[in-house]
Amino acid sequence: MSEMWNSVAPGWEANAEFVDEHLAAATDALLDAAEITEGDAVLELAAGPGGAGLRAAQRVGPKGSIVLSDDAPEMVAVAARRAIGYPQVSTAVFDQNEIIAEDGHFDAVISRHGLMFAEDAVSAVREGTRVVCPGGRFAAMTWGPRSVNPWLGVVLDAVGEQFGVPFPPPNIRGPFYLDDSALLTSVLEEGGLDDVQVQAVETPMHHASVEAWWERVPQLAGPLATALAAMEPDVREQIARRAMNAGAQASRRDGDQIVFRGSVLIASGRAPQD
Ligand SMILES: C[S@@+](CC[C@H](N)C(=O)[O-])C[C@H]1O[C@@H](n2cnc3c(N)ncnc32)[C@H](O)[C@@H]1O
């Protein structure tokens, strides 16, 4: 899996500011759910280019510390480049299921669109909870249902329709794997957290045009980017046409831009007091 994410790291680096801007309000809600304040020690899991952790760096200030971690070294390299100028931020390469840190080391652990890719989401939460101090916070953002995220759903539909099978296959942990509040609640509770809460936050996505949307989104959707790159050019072209037709239907005009609906879930809980 990390090879796949390594291969799309350049696309994520090129689009990091777009992603951070798109998710700015939701990321603030994630940091609020994690109760991050000045001086905190924070771990970001599956950080990719580190956008959530870098936003947290502004909250913890110079007395706090942030570790941006990911199991794809190329993603961590992107995060390290973006962290230049933040002395309180460091980076680390590890899997969210095998965190290299002592028990109770952090005040908070955060994850933005990473938990759904864990080999075992419950054990990833359990591992995140292990490194949070007693009473500390764990907060994870996942995508809400595909139906309220057409900016990505119609792209996956276009690939599926092309081949007559669902994409990604139902047994694969794709972006919408943890799109349900009840499921997320049980994952966090089974992972050992108390006071678990889940909230939905709207994340509308703006683009200059349908063409600009099609240009950008496949670069970010890891497994999709890999699948598209492996296809014959004429097949890619047919998928592009399908996706752009569907994208035009699924978006609406907003001034000189187009906007798609988007929605995330933010799940959080507290590590048990000793
Ligand atoms: C959709 S990207 C999100 C990146 C970033 N958190 C953001 O919101 O901009 C998913 C990230 O999860 C990472 N990832 C996937 N499986 C992982 C695992 N088992 N352990 C750590 N990171 C993982 C990928 O390398 C990738 O950087």
The ligand as an SDF file (V2000), in Angstrom:
LIG
                    3D

 27 29  0  0  0  0  0  0  0  0999 V2000
   -5.9800   10.3490    1.5290 C   0  0  0  0  0  0  0  0  0  0  0  0
   -4.3260   10.5990    2.0320 S   0  0  0  0  0  0  0  0  0  0  0  0
   -4.5480   11.8340    3.3160 C   0  0  0  0  0  0  0  0  0  0  0  0
   -3.3040   12.6500    3.5510 C   0  0  0  0  0  0  0  0  0  0  0  0
   -3.4320   13.7450    4.6210 C   0  0  0  0  0  0  0  0  0  0  0  0
   -3.7730   13.1950    5.9100 N   0  0  0  0  0  0  0  0  0  0  0  0
   -4.3490   14.8590    4.2360 C   0  0  0  0  0  0  0  0  0  0  0  0
   -5.4820   14.9020    4.7210 O   0  0  0  0  0  0  0  0  0  0  0  0
   -3.9370   15.7210    3.4360 O   0  0  0  0  0  0  0  0  0  0  0  0
   -4.0560    9.1220    2.9550 C   0  0  0  0  0  0  0  0  0  0  0  0
   -2.6890    9.0190    3.6010 C   0  0  0  0  0  0  0  0  0  0  0  0
   -2.6970    7.8620    4.4460 O   0  0  0  0  0  0  0  0  0  0  0  0
   -1.4340    7.2530    4.3840 C   0  0  0  0  0  0  0  0  0  0  0  0
   -1.5780    5.8640    4.8370 N   0  0  0  0  0  0  0  0  0  0  0  0
   -2.2850    4.8700    4.2490 C   0  0  0  0  0  0  0  0  0  0  0  0
   -2.2060    3.7390    4.9790 N   0  0  0  0  0  0  0  0  0  0  0  0
   -1.4160    4.0250    6.0530 C   0  0  0  0  0  0  0  0  0  0  0  0
   -0.9590    3.2760    7.1760 C   0  0  0  0  0  0  0  0  0  0  0  0
   -1.3200    2.0030    7.3280 N   0  0  0  0  0  0  0  0  0  0  0  0
   -0.1810    3.8830    8.0980 N   0  0  0  0  0  0  0  0  0  0  0  0
    0.1890    5.1880    7.9370 C   0  0  0  0  0  0  0  0  0  0  0  0
   -0.2060    5.9470    6.8890 N   0  0  0  0  0  0  0  0  0  0  0  0
   -1.0160    5.3790    5.9690 C   0  0  0  0  0  0  0  0  0  0  0  0
   -1.0380    7.3950    2.9290 C   0  0  0  0  0  0  0  0  0  0  0  0
    0.3440    7.2270    2.7240 O   0  0  0  0  0  0  0  0  0  0  0  0
   -1.5270    8.8080    2.6290 C   0  0  0  0  0  0  0  0  0  0  0  0
   -0.5200    9.7550    2.8750 O   0  0  0  0  0  0  0  0  0  0  0  0
  1  2  1  0
  2  3  1  0
  2 10  1  0
  3  4  1  0
  4  5  1  0
  5  6  1  0
  5  7  1  0
  7  8  2  0
  7  9  1  0
 10 11  1  0
 11 12  1  0
 11 26  1  0
 12 13  1  0
 13 14  1  0
 13 24  1  0
 14 15  1  0
 14 23  1  0
 15 16  2  0
 16 17  1  0
 17 18  1  0
 17 23  2  0
 18 19  1  0
 18 20  2  0
 20 21  1  0
 21 22  2  0
 22 23  1  0
 24 25  1  0
 24 26  1  0
 26 27  1  0
M  CHG  2   2   1   9  -1
M  END
$$$$
